[in-house]
Amino acid sequence: MRDKSVKGLRYNLAPDQPIANAVVQHRGQSTALYIVPTGADDKFELTLKDMILTRPEIGAWVWRVSEGEMPPLRL
């Protein structure tokens, strides 16, 4: 089985709306990759948390840019 990935696009979304920047599938498990930009507010974080909680079957990897270097990808 081949691993897959899908790149999220921001068409018609406000810049302050979280988006899965990519979804990768590795060994049958899907993981959404989220990048939280510097300056993201509490509303952004709450919306992101809700997005992650509503899809428990999809893993989540989050990089908060303001916290430093990109964390390791654990797929």
Jmol script that loads the backbone (N, CA, C; Angstrom):
load data "model"
ATOM      1  N   MET A   1       0.838  -1.183   0.000  1.00  0.00           N
ATOM      2  CA  MET A   1       0.000   0.000   0.000  1.00  0.00           C
ATOM      3  C   MET A   1       0.882   1.245   0.000  1.00  0.00           C
ATOM      4  N   ARG A   2       0.570   2.196  -0.875  1.00  0.00           N
ATOM      5  CA  ARG A   2       1.336   3.432  -0.957  1.00  0.00           C
ATOM      6  C   ARG A   2       0.826   4.453   0.036  1.00  0.00           C
ATOM      7  N   ASP A   3       1.749   5.218   0.610  1.00  0.00           N
ATOM      8  CA  ASP A   3       1.365   6.334   1.462  1.00  0.00           C
ATOM      9  C   ASP A   3       0.833   7.461   0.577  1.00  0.00           C
ATOM     10  N   LYS A   4      -0.066   8.266   1.131  1.00  0.00           N
ATOM     11  CA  LYS A   4      -0.686   9.355   0.375  1.00  0.00           C
ATOM     12  C   LYS A   4      -0.564  10.655   1.155  1.00  0.00           C
ATOM     13  N   SER A   5      -0.704  11.760   0.426  1.00  0.00           N
ATOM     14  CA  SER A   5      -0.791  13.060   1.085  1.00  0.00           C
ATOM     15  C   SER A   5      -1.712  13.958   0.275  1.00  0.00           C
ATOM     16  N   VAL A   6      -2.363  14.886   0.975  1.00  0.00           N
ATOM     17  CA  VAL A   6      -3.250  15.867   0.349  1.00  0.00           C
ATOM     18  C   VAL A   6      -2.879  17.230   0.919  1.00  0.00           C
ATOM     19  N   LYS A   7      -2.673  18.203   0.047  1.00  0.00           N
ATOM     20  CA  LYS A   7      -2.334  19.559   0.460  1.00  0.00           C
ATOM     21  C   LYS A   7      -3.610  20.375   0.600  1.00  0.00           C
ATOM     22  N   GLY A   8      -3.812  20.981   1.778  1.00  0.00           N
ATOM     23  CA  GLY A   8      -4.965  21.855   1.988  1.00  0.00           C
ATOM     24  C   GLY A   8      -4.761  23.200   1.317  1.00  0.00           C
ATOM     25  N   LEU A   9      -5.808  23.733   0.713  1.00  0.00           N
ATOM     26  CA  LEU A   9      -5.743  25.044   0.067  1.00  0.00           C
ATOM     27  C   LEU A   9      -6.663  26.027   0.787  1.00  0.00           C
ATOM     28  N   ARG A  10      -6.296  27.268   0.795  1.00  0.00           N
ATOM     29  CA  ARG A  10      -6.975  28.285   1.580  1.00  0.00           C
ATOM     30  C   ARG A  10      -8.035  29.051   0.791  1.00  0.00           C
ATOM     31  N   TYR A  11      -8.484  28.567  -0.332  1.00  0.00           N
ATOM     32  CA  TYR A  11      -9.498  29.280  -1.115  1.00  0.00           C
ATOM     33  C   TYR A  11     -10.726  29.579  -0.263  1.00  0.00           C
ATOM     34  N   ASN A  12     -11.172  30.824  -0.335  1.00  0.00           N
ATOM     35  CA  ASN A  12     -12.390  31.285   0.346  1.00  0.00           C
ATOM     36  C   ASN A  12     -12.347  31.158   1.863  1.00  0.00           C
ATOM     37  N   LEU A  13     -11.176  31.038   2.446  1.00  0.00           N
ATOM     38  CA  LEU A  13     -11.049  31.010   3.906  1.00  0.00           C
ATOM     39  C   LEU A  13     -10.343  32.276   4.376  1.00  0.00           C
ATOM     40  N   ALA A  14     -10.803  32.784   5.490  1.00  0.00           N
ATOM     41  CA  ALA A  14     -10.143  33.951   6.089  1.00  0.00           C
ATOM     42  C   ALA A  14      -8.762  33.534   6.598  1.00  0.00           C
ATOM     43  N   PRO A  15      -7.801  34.454   6.610  1.00  0.00           N
ATOM     44  CA  PRO A  15      -6.451  34.110   7.073  1.00  0.00           C
ATOM     45  C   PRO A  15      -6.397  33.685   8.537  1.00  0.00           C
ATOM     46  N   ASP A  16      -7.423  34.051   9.317  1.00  0.00           N
ATOM     47  CA  ASP A  16      -7.424  33.668  10.731  1.00  0.00           C
ATOM     48  C   ASP A  16      -8.215  32.379  10.982  1.00  0.00           C
ATOM     49  N   GLN A  17      -8.592  31.678   9.931  1.00  0.00           N
ATOM     50  CA  GLN A  17      -9.307  30.395  10.037  1.00  0.00           C
ATOM     51  C   GLN A  17      -8.285  29.258   9.946  1.00  0.00           C
ATOM     52  N   PRO A  18      -8.207  28.387  10.961  1.00  0.00           N
ATOM     53  CA  PRO A  18      -7.269  27.263  10.880  1.00  0.00           C
ATOM     54  C   PRO A  18      -7.599  26.342   9.706  1.00  0.00           C
ATOM     55  N   ILE A  19      -6.565  25.702   9.195  1.00  0.00           N
ATOM     56  CA  ILE A  19      -6.712  24.750   8.094  1.00  0.00           C
ATOM     57  C   ILE A  19      -5.676  23.649   8.275  1.00  0.00           C
ATOM     58  N   ALA A  20      -6.027  22.453   7.874  1.00  0.00           N
ATOM     59  CA  ALA A  20      -5.026  21.392   7.827  1.00  0.00           C
ATOM     60  C   ALA A  20      -4.156  21.698   6.614  1.00  0.00           C
ATOM     61  N   ASN A  21      -2.899  22.056   6.858  1.00  0.00           N
ATOM     62  CA  ASN A  21      -2.014  22.418   5.761  1.00  0.00           C
ATOM     63  C   ASN A  21      -1.739  21.224   4.860  1.00  0.00           C
ATOM     64  N   ALA A  22      -1.811  20.042   5.428  1.00  0.00           N
ATOM     65  CA  ALA A  22      -1.682  18.805   4.664  1.00  0.00           C
ATOM     66  C   ALA A  22      -2.264  17.681   5.507  1.00  0.00           C
ATOM     67  N   VAL A  23      -2.686  16.631   4.831  1.00  0.00           N
ATOM     68  CA  VAL A  23      -3.100  15.400   5.503  1.00  0.00           C
ATOM     69  C   VAL A  23      -2.279  14.289   4.865  1.00  0.00           C
ATOM     70  N   VAL A  24      -1.559  13.560   5.693  1.00  0.00           N
ATOM     71  CA  VAL A  24      -0.733  12.469   5.189  1.00  0.00           C
ATOM     72  C   VAL A  24      -1.279  11.145   5.700  1.00  0.00           C
ATOM     73  N   GLN A  25      -1.123  10.145   4.877  1.00  0.00           N
ATOM     74  CA  GLN A  25      -1.534   8.803   5.279  1.00  0.00           C
ATOM     75  C   GLN A  25      -0.286   7.934   5.251  1.00  0.00           C
ATOM     76  N   HIS A  26       0.002   7.336   6.378  1.00  0.00           N
ATOM     77  CA  HIS A  26       1.183   6.498   6.526  1.00  0.00           C
ATOM     78  C   HIS A  26       0.769   5.216   7.233  1.00  0.00           C
ATOM     79  N   ARG A  27       0.976   4.106   6.559  1.00  0.00           N
ATOM     80  CA  ARG A  27       0.615   2.798   7.109  1.00  0.00           C
ATOM     81  C   ARG A  27      -0.856   2.733   7.505  1.00  0.00           C
ATOM     82  N   GLY A  28      -1.708   3.349   6.703  1.00  0.00           N
ATOM     83  CA  GLY A  28      -3.143   3.292   6.935  1.00  0.00           C
ATOM     84  C   GLY A  28      -3.679   4.279   7.953  1.00  0.00           C
ATOM     85  N   GLN A  29      -2.817   5.064   8.588  1.00  0.00           N
ATOM     86  CA  GLN A  29      -3.239   6.051   9.581  1.00  0.00           C
ATOM     87  C   GLN A  29      -3.112   7.454   8.996  1.00  0.00           C
ATOM     88  N   SER A  30      -4.178   8.235   9.058  1.00  0.00           N
ATOM     89  CA  SER A  30      -4.149   9.612   8.557  1.00  0.00           C
ATOM     90  C   SER A  30      -3.764  10.573   9.675  1.00  0.00           C
ATOM     91  N   THR A  31      -2.955  11.576   9.319  1.00  0.00           N
ATOM     92  CA  THR A  31      -2.546  12.616  10.260  1.00  0.00           C
ATOM     93  C   THR A  31      -2.674  13.966   9.571  1.00  0.00           C
ATOM     94  N   ALA A  32      -3.386  14.891  10.219  1.00  0.00           N
ATOM     95  CA  ALA A  32      -3.510  16.261   9.719  1.00  0.00           C
ATOM     96  C   ALA A  32      -2.363  17.090  10.281  1.00  0.00           C
ATOM     97  N   LEU A  33      -1.740  17.872   9.413  1.00  0.00           N
ATOM     98  CA  LEU A  33      -0.630  18.733   9.813  1.00  0.00           C
ATOM     99  C   LEU A  33      -1.125  20.172   9.874  1.00  0.00           C
ATOM    100  N   TYR A  34      -1.024  20.770  11.048  1.00  0.00           N
ATOM    101  CA  TYR A  34      -1.493  22.143  11.262  1.00  0.00           C
ATOM    102  C   TYR A  34      -0.310  23.033  11.600  1.00  0.00           C
ATOM    103  N   ILE A  35      -0.264  24.212  11.013  1.00  0.00           N
ATOM    104  CA  ILE A  35       0.751  25.209  11.339  1.00  0.00           C
ATOM    105  C   ILE A  35       0.031  26.420  11.916  1.00  0.00           C
ATOM    106  N   VAL A  36       0.353  26.740  13.161  1.00  0.00           N
ATOM    107  CA  VAL A  36      -0.250  27.889  13.843  1.00  0.00           C
ATOM    108  C   VAL A  36       0.696  29.075  13.660  1.00  0.00           C
ATOM    109  N   PRO A  37       0.256  30.117  12.945  1.00  0.00           N
ATOM    110  CA  PRO A  37       1.144  31.247  12.670  1.00  0.00           C
ATOM    111  C   PRO A  37       1.413  32.086  13.917  1.00  0.00           C
ATOM    112  N   THR A  38       2.517  32.793  13.862  1.00  0.00           N
ATOM    113  CA  THR A  38       2.842  33.744  14.919  1.00  0.00           C
ATOM    114  C   THR A  38       1.709  34.754  15.015  1.00  0.00           C
ATOM    115  N   GLY A  39       1.299  35.079  16.212  1.00  0.00           N
ATOM    116  CA  GLY A  39       0.239  36.061  16.408  1.00  0.00           C
ATOM    117  C   GLY A  39      -1.155  35.468  16.405  1.00  0.00           C
ATOM    118  N   ALA A  40      -1.284  34.135  16.289  1.00  0.00           N
ATOM    119  CA  ALA A  40      -2.613  33.520  16.338  1.00  0.00           C
ATOM    120  C   ALA A  40      -3.237  33.813  17.708  1.00  0.00           C
ATOM    121  N   ASP A  41      -4.512  34.169  17.698  1.00  0.00           N
ATOM    122  CA  ASP A  41      -5.183  34.529  18.948  1.00  0.00           C
ATOM    123  C   ASP A  41      -5.901  33.323  19.571  1.00  0.00           C
ATOM    124  N   ASP A  42      -6.557  33.576  20.697  1.00  0.00           N
ATOM    125  CA  ASP A  42      -7.265  32.509  21.415  1.00  0.00           C
ATOM    126  C   ASP A  42      -8.384  31.901  20.573  1.00  0.00           C
ATOM    127  N   LYS A  43      -9.048  32.727  19.769  1.00  0.00           N
ATOM    128  CA  LYS A  43     -10.119  32.217  18.913  1.00  0.00           C
ATOM    129  C   LYS A  43      -9.563  31.199  17.908  1.00  0.00           C
ATOM    130  N   PHE A  44      -8.417  31.503  17.326  1.00  0.00           N
ATOM    131  CA  PHE A  44      -7.767  30.584  16.391  1.00  0.00           C
ATOM    132  C   PHE A  44      -7.465  29.265  17.098  1.00  0.00           C
ATOM    133  N   GLU A  45      -6.861  29.350  18.282  1.00  0.00           N
ATOM    134  CA  GLU A  45      -6.500  28.141  19.034  1.00  0.00           C
ATOM    135  C   GLU A  45      -7.738  27.327  19.411  1.00  0.00           C
ATOM    136  N   LEU A  46      -8.806  27.983  19.820  1.00  0.00           N
ATOM    137  CA  LEU A  46     -10.038  27.285  20.185  1.00  0.00           C
ATOM    138  C   LEU A  46     -10.659  26.608  18.966  1.00  0.00           C
ATOM    139  N   THR A  47     -10.679  27.299  17.850  1.00  0.00           N
ATOM    140  CA  THR A  47     -11.213  26.717  16.621  1.00  0.00           C
ATOM    141  C   THR A  47     -10.380  25.515  16.192  1.00  0.00           C
ATOM    142  N   LEU A  48      -9.068  25.631  16.287  1.00  0.00           N
ATOM    143  CA  LEU A  48      -8.182  24.520  15.946  1.00  0.00           C
ATOM    144  C   LEU A  48      -8.437  23.324  16.858  1.00  0.00           C
ATOM    145  N   LYS A  49      -8.566  23.577  18.143  1.00  0.00           N
ATOM    146  CA  LYS A  49      -8.844  22.494  19.096  1.00  0.00           C
ATOM    147  C   LYS A  49     -10.156  21.786  18.743  1.00  0.00           C
ATOM    148  N   ASP A  50     -11.174  22.569  18.422  1.00  0.00           N
ATOM    149  CA  ASP A  50     -12.465  21.984  18.038  1.00  0.00           C
ATOM    150  C   ASP A  50     -12.335  21.146  16.767  1.00  0.00           C
ATOM    151  N   MET A  51     -11.569  21.646  15.791  1.00  0.00           N
ATOM    152  CA  MET A  51     -11.360  20.888  14.552  1.00  0.00           C
ATOM    153  C   MET A  51     -10.729  19.535  14.845  1.00  0.00           C
ATOM    154  N   ILE A  52      -9.737  19.528  15.705  1.00  0.00           N
ATOM    155  CA  ILE A  52      -9.029  18.286  16.040  1.00  0.00           C
ATOM    156  C   ILE A  52      -9.949  17.330  16.797  1.00  0.00           C
ATOM    157  N   LEU A  53     -10.715  17.858  17.750  1.00  0.00           N
ATOM    158  CA  LEU A  53     -11.588  17.007  18.568  1.00  0.00           C
ATOM    159  C   LEU A  53     -12.752  16.409  17.784  1.00  0.00           C
ATOM    160  N   THR A  54     -13.209  17.094  16.739  1.00  0.00           N
ATOM    161  CA  THR A  54     -14.345  16.575  15.972  1.00  0.00           C
ATOM    162  C   THR A  54     -13.952  15.448  15.023  1.00  0.00           C
ATOM    163  N   ARG A  55     -12.669  15.219  14.833  1.00  0.00           N
ATOM    164  CA  ARG A  55     -12.204  14.139  13.953  1.00  0.00           C
ATOM    165  C   ARG A  55     -11.179  13.266  14.695  1.00  0.00           C
ATOM    166  N   PRO A  56     -11.613  12.547  15.730  1.00  0.00           N
ATOM    167  CA  PRO A  56     -10.658  11.754  16.528  1.00  0.00           C
ATOM    168  C   PRO A  56      -9.995  10.622  15.740  1.00  0.00           C
ATOM    169  N   GLU A  57     -10.580  10.242  14.605  1.00  0.00           N
ATOM    170  CA  GLU A  57      -9.998   9.165  13.794  1.00  0.00           C
ATOM    171  C   GLU A  57      -8.779   9.639  13.000  1.00  0.00           C
ATOM    172  N   ILE A  58      -8.564  10.946  12.967  1.00  0.00           N
ATOM    173  CA  ILE A  58      -7.409  11.520  12.267  1.00  0.00           C
ATOM    174  C   ILE A  58      -6.451  12.075  13.315  1.00  0.00           C
ATOM    175  N   GLY A  59      -5.209  11.627  13.264  1.00  0.00           N
ATOM    176  CA  GLY A  59      -4.197  12.154  14.183  1.00  0.00           C
ATOM    177  C   GLY A  59      -3.919  13.611  13.868  1.00  0.00           C
ATOM    178  N   ALA A  60      -3.299  14.311  14.793  1.00  0.00           N
ATOM    179  CA  ALA A  60      -2.988  15.732  14.598  1.00  0.00           C
ATOM    180  C   ALA A  60      -1.538  16.009  14.987  1.00  0.00           C
ATOM    181  N   TRP A  61      -0.859  16.735  14.140  1.00  0.00           N
ATOM    182  CA  TRP A  61       0.485  17.240  14.395  1.00  0.00           C
ATOM    183  C   TRP A  61       0.381  18.751  14.300  1.00  0.00           C
ATOM    184  N   VAL A  62       0.856  19.456  15.321  1.00  0.00           N
ATOM    185  CA  VAL A  62       0.701  20.919  15.368  1.00  0.00           C
ATOM    186  C   VAL A  62       2.065  21.572  15.564  1.00  0.00           C
ATOM    187  N   TRP A  63       2.357  22.535  14.720  1.00  0.00           N
ATOM    188  CA  TRP A  63       3.567  23.356  14.861  1.00  0.00           C
ATOM    189  C   TRP A  63       3.130  24.773  15.142  1.00  0.00           C
ATOM    190  N   ARG A  64       3.431  25.238  16.351  1.00  0.00           N
ATOM    191  CA  ARG A  64       3.180  26.634  16.722  1.00  0.00           C
ATOM    192  C   ARG A  64       4.472  27.395  16.436  1.00  0.00           C
ATOM    193  N   VAL A  65       4.473  28.141  15.352  1.00  0.00           N
ATOM    194  CA  VAL A  65       5.675  28.795  14.852  1.00  0.00           C
ATOM    195  C   VAL A  65       6.327  29.675  15.918  1.00  0.00           C
ATOM    196  N   SER A  66       5.527  30.335  16.724  1.00  0.00           N
ATOM    197  CA  SER A  66       6.072  31.236  17.747  1.00  0.00           C
ATOM    198  C   SER A  66       6.824  30.489  18.854  1.00  0.00           C
ATOM    199  N   GLU A  67       6.658  29.173  18.919  1.00  0.00           N
ATOM    200  CA  GLU A  67       7.347  28.389  19.953  1.00  0.00           C
ATOM    201  C   GLU A  67       8.704  27.866  19.485  1.00  0.00           C
ATOM    202  N   GLY A  68       9.086  28.155  18.249  1.00  0.00           N
ATOM    203  CA  GLY A  68      10.418  27.771  17.795  1.00  0.00           C
ATOM    204  C   GLY A  68      10.407  26.800  16.628  1.00  0.00           C
ATOM    205  N   GLU A  69      11.458  26.019  16.559  1.00  0.00           N
ATOM    206  CA  GLU A  69      11.680  25.105  15.447  1.00  0.00           C
ATOM    207  C   GLU A  69      10.528  24.114  15.267  1.00  0.00           C
ATOM    208  N   MET A  70      10.402  23.641  14.052  1.00  0.00           N
ATOM    209  CA  MET A  70       9.379  22.657  13.729  1.00  0.00           C
ATOM    210  C   MET A  70       9.603  21.386  14.554  1.00  0.00           C
ATOM    211  N   PRO A  71       8.544  20.892  15.204  1.00  0.00           N
ATOM    212  CA  PRO A  71       8.695  19.654  15.980  1.00  0.00           C
ATOM    213  C   PRO A  71       8.838  18.461  15.035  1.00  0.00           C
ATOM    214  N   PRO A  72       9.389  17.364  15.538  1.00  0.00           N
ATOM    215  CA  PRO A  72       9.533  16.170  14.698  1.00  0.00           C
ATOM    216  C   PRO A  72       8.174  15.660  14.227  1.00  0.00           C
ATOM    217  N   LEU A  73       8.148  15.156  13.000  1.00  0.00           N
ATOM    218  CA  LEU A  73       6.927  14.542  12.474  1.00  0.00           C
ATOM    219  C   LEU A  73       6.843  13.135  13.030  1.00  0.00           C
ATOM    220  N   ARG A  74       5.766  12.857  13.715  1.00  0.00           N
ATOM    221  CA  ARG A  74       5.539  11.505  14.248  1.00  0.00           C
ATOM    222  C   ARG A  74       4.265  10.986  13.638  1.00  0.00           C
ATOM    223  N   LEU A  75       4.419  10.255  12.573  1.00  0.00           N
ATOM    224  CA  LEU A  75       3.260   9.766  11.838  1.00  0.00           C
ATOM    225  C   LEU A  75       2.986   8.322  12.191  1.00  0.00           C
TER     226      LEU A  75
END
end "model"
wireframe off; spacefill off
backbone 0.3
color backbone group
